[in-house]
Amino acid sequence: MKLMKKVEFIKSFLCIMDLWFISCALSAQEINLAGEWEVALDSLDIGVTEKWADRSFPDHIVLPGTLCEGGYGIPCSFKPVMDKGVFAQLKRKYDYVGAAWYRKEVHVPESWKGKQVFPIVKECSSF
């Protein structure tokens, strides 16, 4: 009998949590940041000292995506050979190791004034 009560309690608790999460999701407002962003490669790591955060960048990239997909980095000069070892030799089209700066202008709705806003950026690093 006690086991049944625990199971019923857990079911009720999970239903309440589901409803709470759904209500939070419905009340949350989001701005989709996908699309074209300005980008600058900073292989010398000088962006902070030269205050790159205060400037625009002439190059653009579509996010979500990677620098490789955007064509940034050093082109791979490797010529693949089609044999059994080909999977050990797979490589990206472009290689880049270092910092990269991204910039996008976002218009925040007037209705958000005085509210807490939390930017969430996913998958900042790709290897």
Disulfide bonds with the S-S distance in Angstrom:
none
